Amino acid sequence: MPNTHDSLAKTILITGANGFVGKALCKTLSNQGYIVHEAVRKIDKTSSAHQAVGEINASTNWTDALIGVDAVVHLAARVHVMNETAKDALTAYRAVNVEGTLHLAQTAVKAGVKRFIFMSSVKVNGEGTPLGHPYTPEDLPAPSDPYGISKYEAEIALQQLTKDTSLEVVIIRPPLIYGPGVKANFRNMMEILSKCLPLPLGAIHNKRSLVAIDNLIDLIICCINHPAAANETFLVSDGFDISTPDLLRRVAMSLGKKALLIPIPSVVLQWTAKLLGKAAFAQRLCESLQVDISKTQQLLNWTPTVKIEDALHKTAVFYKQDNS
């Protein structure tokens, strides 16, 4: 954690400030004494953001948002979606995630920004690991979908920028992020568990790395301040890998329910899902994806601040209260 003197001396621009991670990060930074510039595409009635920058691409005007900024945390992105509708998905992802990111970083250099934290994705590493063989930051990247490819290309562009300028770039590749207010598949899972619906996942023997939003935010703040973070790539997780059935049981217990898990063999599930056009979704449920955070821990003297069991409980309780 930064001390008060350090935090009061820093002004941070957060892009994607109204997103799941952005909201929580802005709140934590403000509570710790940072000056926070919140940037969003457009300001709505519920937004507290300082800057509306419009669409993110190679032409976005960042000038006003970067005035007096010491560090940028770039969270905004064209995010991965299960059912892509763009005719040329890779071009659409590149426009935001590659061209938009590089343009922001180049503008940040001109504004005198010292450090640029880029929220990438474990999808740069790939889609899954053999059980017990986690990804490391040194592994040869193997992105396989347009989102992962665009994030990897953005990393390459930023790394080149560090060779040509004085900007310090920090790349963070998180796996699935969860916490109070989480949406998408994690929320859908809680909805199913809260209704006590049976799930054919009792025979899955995998391990998945997850990261609680509190742990991710703690690492981001560490990367804003730590000298050794400059021009490095970090993987992040809760430091405890969990199987799909164990995840379901723990979340169900926190919801005051019991997970009804039917033991259907993984190969049957994945074959059926492929026929239904849900192969990628089944892969995330059935296969392993583990990350090694030893570099993150050793180089930054960082450790996850929240245990996975406490973070899952907090997430489930919030969901329960939010739907009561």
C-alpha positions as CSV (number, residue, x, y, z in Angstrom):
1,M,0.0,0.0,0.0
2,P,1.3,3.5,-0.7
3,N,1.9,5.8,2.2
4,T,-0.1,9.0,2.5
5,H,2.7,11.2,1.2
6,D,3.1,9.1,-1.9
7,S,-0.6,8.9,-2.7
8,L,-1.3,12.6,-2.2
9,A,1.5,13.4,-4.7
10,K,0.0,11.3,-7.4
11,T,-2.8,12.0,-9.9
12,I,-4.1,8.9,-11.7
13,L,-6.2,8.7,-14.9
14,I,-8.5,5.7,-14.9
15,T,-10.0,4.8,-18.3
16,G,-13.1,2.6,-18.2
17,A,-13.9,4.2,-14.9
18,N,-17.6,3.2,-14.9
19,G,-16.8,-0.5,-15.4
20,F,-16.7,-3.3,-12.9
21,V,-13.0,-2.9,-12.0
22,G,-13.0,0.8,-12.8
23,K,-15.6,1.8,-10.2
24,A,-13.9,-0.2,-7.4
25,L,-10.5,1.1,-8.3
26,C,-11.6,4.7,-8.4
27,K,-13.2,4.4,-5.0
28,T,-10.1,2.7,-3.4
29,L,-7.7,5.2,-4.9
30,S,-9.8,8.2,-3.7
31,N,-10.1,6.7,-0.2
32,Q,-6.3,6.4,-0.1
33,G,-5.7,10.0,-1.0
34,Y,-5.0,9.9,-4.7
35,I,-6.3,12.5,-7.1
36,V,-8.4,10.5,-9.6
37,H,-9.3,11.5,-13.1
38,E,-12.2,9.2,-14.3
39,A,-12.5,8.8,-18.0
40,V,-15.5,7.2,-19.7
41,R,-16.9,7.2,-23.2
42,K,-19.9,9.3,-22.2
43,I,-21.2,10.6,-18.9
44,D,-24.7,9.6,-17.8
45,K,-26.8,10.8,-14.9
46,T,-25.3,8.2,-12.5
47,S,-21.6,8.8,-13.5
48,S,-19.2,10.8,-11.4
49,A,-16.5,10.7,-14.1
50,H,-14.5,13.9,-14.8
51,Q,-14.0,13.3,-18.5
52,A,-16.1,12.0,-21.4
53,V,-13.7,11.1,-24.2
54,G,-16.0,9.5,-26.7
55,E,-15.2,6.3,-28.6
56,I,-11.7,4.9,-28.0
57,N,-9.6,4.6,-31.1
58,A,-6.6,6.2,-32.8
59,S,-8.3,9.6,-32.9
60,T,-9.6,10.0,-29.3
61,N,-8.8,13.4,-27.7
62,W,-7.1,12.6,-24.4
63,T,-5.5,16.0,-23.9
64,D,-7.7,17.4,-21.1
65,A,-7.9,14.1,-19.3
66,L,-4.1,13.8,-19.0
67,I,-3.4,17.3,-17.6
68,G,-1.3,16.8,-14.4
69,V,-1.5,13.0,-14.5
70,D,1.4,11.0,-13.1
71,A,0.1,7.5,-14.1
72,V,-2.5,6.0,-16.3
73,V,-4.5,2.8,-15.6
74,H,-6.0,1.7,-18.9
75,L,-8.9,-0.5,-18.2
76,A,-11.2,0.5,-21.1
77,A,-11.3,-2.0,-23.9
78,R,-13.5,-3.8,-26.4
79,V,-14.2,-6.7,-24.2
80,H,-14.4,-10.4,-25.0
81,V,-18.0,-11.5,-25.8
82,M,-19.4,-15.0,-26.2
83,N,-21.5,-14.2,-29.3
84,E,-19.5,-11.9,-31.5
85,T,-21.6,-10.0,-34.1
86,A,-19.0,-7.9,-35.9
87,K,-18.4,-9.1,-39.5
88,D,-14.6,-8.5,-39.0
89,A,-14.2,-9.0,-35.3
90,L,-10.4,-8.8,-35.3
91,T,-10.4,-5.4,-37.0
92,A,-13.0,-4.1,-34.5
93,Y,-10.9,-5.3,-31.6
94,R,-7.8,-3.8,-33.0
95,A,-9.3,-0.4,-33.5
96,V,-10.0,-0.1,-29.7
97,N,-7.6,-2.4,-28.0
98,V,-4.5,-1.8,-30.1
99,E,-4.8,1.5,-32.0
100,G,-6.7,3.1,-29.2
101,T,-4.3,1.9,-26.5
102,L,-1.2,3.0,-28.4
103,H,-2.7,6.4,-29.2
104,L,-3.5,6.9,-25.5
105,A,0.1,5.9,-24.5
106,Q,1.7,8.2,-27.1
107,T,-0.5,11.1,-25.9
108,A,0.5,10.2,-22.3
109,V,4.2,10.5,-23.2
110,K,3.6,14.0,-24.6
111,A,1.8,14.9,-21.4
112,G,4.7,13.9,-19.3
113,V,3.0,10.8,-17.7
114,K,5.5,8.6,-16.0
115,R,3.8,5.2,-15.8
116,F,1.2,3.4,-17.9
117,I,-0.6,0.3,-16.4
118,F,-2.2,-1.8,-19.1
119,M,-5.0,-4.2,-18.2
120,S,-4.4,-7.1,-20.6
121,S,-5.7,-10.6,-20.2
122,V,-4.6,-14.2,-19.5
123,K,-6.0,-14.9,-23.0
124,V,-2.7,-13.6,-24.3
125,N,-1.1,-16.7,-22.8
126,G,-3.9,-19.0,-24.2
127,E,-7.1,-20.7,-23.4
128,G,-6.1,-23.4,-21.0
129,T,-3.3,-25.3,-19.3
130,P,-2.6,-29.0,-18.6
131,L,-3.5,-29.7,-15.0
132,G,-0.6,-28.7,-12.7
133,H,1.3,-26.8,-15.4
134,P,0.3,-23.1,-15.0
135,Y,1.1,-20.2,-17.3
136,T,4.0,-18.0,-16.5
137,P,4.7,-14.5,-17.9
138,E,7.7,-15.9,-19.7
139,D,5.7,-18.4,-21.7
140,L,5.4,-17.9,-25.5
141,P,2.0,-16.1,-25.9
142,A,-0.7,-18.2,-27.7
143,P,-3.8,-16.0,-28.1
144,S,-6.5,-17.8,-30.2
145,D,-9.4,-15.4,-30.5
146,P,-9.7,-11.8,-31.7
147,Y,-9.8,-10.4,-28.2
148,G,-6.7,-12.2,-27.0
149,I,-4.8,-11.4,-30.2
150,S,-5.7,-7.7,-29.9
151,K,-4.5,-7.6,-26.3
152,Y,-1.2,-9.3,-27.3
153,E,-0.7,-6.8,-30.1
154,A,-1.3,-3.9,-27.7
155,E,1.3,-5.4,-25.4
156,I,3.8,-5.5,-28.2
157,A,3.1,-1.9,-29.2
158,L,3.5,-0.7,-25.7
159,Q,6.7,-2.6,-25.1
160,Q,8.1,-0.9,-28.3
161,L,7.1,2.5,-27.0
162,T,9.1,1.9,-23.8
163,K,12.2,1.5,-26.0
164,D,11.6,4.8,-27.8
165,T,10.4,6.9,-24.9
166,S,10.8,7.3,-21.1
167,L,7.3,5.9,-20.4
168,E,7.2,3.0,-17.9
169,V,4.7,0.4,-18.9
170,V,3.3,-2.3,-16.6
171,I,1.2,-5.1,-18.1
172,I,-1.2,-7.1,-15.9
173,R,-2.9,-10.3,-17.3
174,P,-5.8,-11.3,-15.0
175,P,-7.9,-14.5,-15.3
176,L,-11.6,-14.4,-14.5
177,I,-12.3,-11.4,-12.2
178,Y,-15.1,-11.7,-9.6
179,G,-16.4,-9.8,-6.6
180,P,-19.5,-7.9,-5.4
181,G,-21.5,-6.7,-8.4
182,V,-19.9,-9.1,-10.9
183,K,-21.9,-9.6,-14.1
184,A,-21.8,-12.0,-17.0
185,N,-21.2,-15.8,-16.5
186,F,-20.3,-15.5,-12.8
187,R,-23.6,-13.8,-12.0
188,N,-25.5,-16.3,-14.2
189,M,-23.8,-19.1,-12.1
190,M,-25.1,-17.5,-8.9
191,E,-28.6,-17.2,-10.3
192,I,-28.7,-20.9,-11.2
193,L,-27.3,-21.9,-7.8
194,S,-29.8,-19.7,-6.0
195,K,-32.6,-21.5,-7.7
196,C,-31.2,-24.9,-6.8
197,L,-31.2,-26.1,-10.4
198,P,-29.2,-29.2,-11.1
199,L,-25.9,-28.8,-13.0
200,P,-24.1,-31.7,-14.9
201,L,-20.7,-30.7,-13.5
202,G,-20.1,-33.2,-10.7
203,A,-17.4,-35.2,-12.5
204,I,-15.1,-32.3,-13.5
205,H,-11.6,-32.6,-12.2
206,N,-9.9,-29.3,-13.2
207,K,-8.2,-26.3,-11.6
208,R,-8.9,-22.7,-12.5
209,S,-7.1,-19.6,-11.3
210,L,-9.5,-16.7,-10.4
211,V,-8.8,-13.2,-9.0
212,A,-11.0,-11.4,-6.5
213,I,-11.5,-7.7,-7.5
214,D,-9.9,-6.7,-4.1
215,N,-6.8,-8.6,-4.9
216,L,-6.6,-7.2,-8.4
217,I,-7.0,-3.6,-7.2
218,D,-4.3,-4.1,-4.6
219,L,-1.9,-5.2,-7.3
220,I,-2.8,-2.3,-9.6
221,I,-2.0,0.1,-6.8
222,C,1.2,-1.7,-6.1
223,C,2.1,-1.4,-9.8
224,I,1.4,2.4,-9.7
225,N,4.1,2.8,-7.1
226,H,6.6,0.0,-7.1
227,P,9.9,0.9,-8.9
228,A,10.4,-2.8,-9.9
229,A,7.1,-2.9,-11.7
230,A,8.4,-0.8,-14.6
231,N,8.3,-2.5,-18.0
232,E,7.3,-5.8,-16.6
233,T,4.5,-8.2,-17.3
234,F,2.6,-9.8,-14.3
235,L,0.1,-12.6,-13.9
236,V,-2.3,-12.3,-11.0
237,S,-4.7,-14.6,-9.1
238,D,-5.9,-15.3,-5.6
239,G,-3.0,-17.7,-5.1
240,F,-5.3,-20.7,-4.8
241,D,-6.7,-22.6,-7.7
242,I,-10.1,-24.2,-7.5
243,S,-12.1,-26.8,-9.4
244,T,-15.4,-26.0,-11.0
245,P,-17.4,-28.3,-8.6
246,D,-15.6,-26.8,-5.6
247,L,-16.3,-23.3,-6.8
248,L,-20.0,-24.2,-7.2
249,R,-20.2,-25.8,-3.8
250,R,-18.6,-22.8,-2.0
251,V,-20.7,-20.2,-3.7
252,A,-23.9,-22.2,-3.1
253,M,-23.1,-22.5,0.6
254,S,-22.6,-18.7,0.8
255,L,-26.0,-18.3,-0.8
256,G,-27.5,-20.6,1.8
257,K,-28.1,-23.3,-0.8
258,K,-26.8,-26.7,-1.8
259,A,-25.2,-27.3,-5.2
260,L,-26.9,-30.1,-7.0
261,L,-24.1,-31.5,-9.2
262,I,-24.8,-34.5,-11.5
263,P,-21.6,-36.5,-12.3
264,I,-21.6,-36.4,-16.2
265,P,-18.1,-37.2,-17.7
266,S,-16.3,-34.1,-19.0
267,V,-15.8,-35.6,-22.5
268,V,-19.6,-36.0,-22.8
269,L,-20.3,-32.5,-21.7
270,Q,-17.8,-31.0,-24.1
271,W,-19.0,-33.1,-27.0
272,T,-22.6,-32.1,-26.4
273,A,-21.6,-28.4,-26.0
274,K,-19.7,-28.5,-29.3
275,L,-22.9,-29.8,-31.0
276,L,-24.8,-26.9,-29.5
277,G,-22.2,-24.3,-30.5
278,K,-21.0,-23.8,-26.9
279,A,-17.6,-25.4,-27.1
280,A,-15.7,-22.4,-25.7
281,F,-18.1,-22.1,-22.7
282,A,-17.8,-25.8,-21.9
283,Q,-14.0,-25.5,-22.1
284,R,-14.0,-22.9,-19.3
285,L,-16.1,-25.1,-17.2
286,C,-14.3,-28.4,-17.8
287,E,-10.7,-27.7,-18.5
288,S,-7.9,-26.2,-16.4
289,L,-6.4,-22.7,-16.6
290,Q,-3.8,-22.0,-14.0
291,V,-1.4,-19.1,-13.6
292,D,1.9,-18.9,-11.7
293,I,2.1,-15.6,-9.7
294,S,5.5,-16.3,-8.1
295,K,7.2,-13.5,-10.2
296,T,4.5,-11.1,-9.1
297,Q,5.0,-12.0,-5.5
298,Q,8.8,-12.0,-5.5
299,L,9.5,-9.0,-7.7
300,L,6.9,-6.7,-6.0
301,N,6.9,-8.3,-2.6
302,W,3.2,-8.7,-3.1
303,T,0.7,-11.3,-1.9
304,P,-3.1,-11.5,-2.3
305,T,-4.7,-9.6,0.5
306,V,-8.0,-11.5,0.4
307,K,-8.4,-15.3,0.6
308,I,-10.5,-16.9,-2.1
309,E,-13.0,-18.4,0.4
310,D,-13.6,-14.9,1.9
311,A,-13.9,-13.2,-1.5
312,L,-16.4,-15.8,-2.8
313,H,-18.5,-15.5,0.3
314,K,-18.5,-11.7,0.0
315,T,-19.5,-11.9,-3.7
316,A,-22.3,-14.4,-2.9
317,V,-23.6,-12.4,0.0
318,F,-23.7,-9.2,-2.1
319,Y,-25.6,-11.0,-4.8
320,K,-28.1,-12.4,-2.2
321,Q,-28.7,-9.0,-0.7
322,D,-28.9,-7.3,-4.1
323,N,-31.7,-9.7,-5.1
324,S,-33.6,-9.9,-1.9
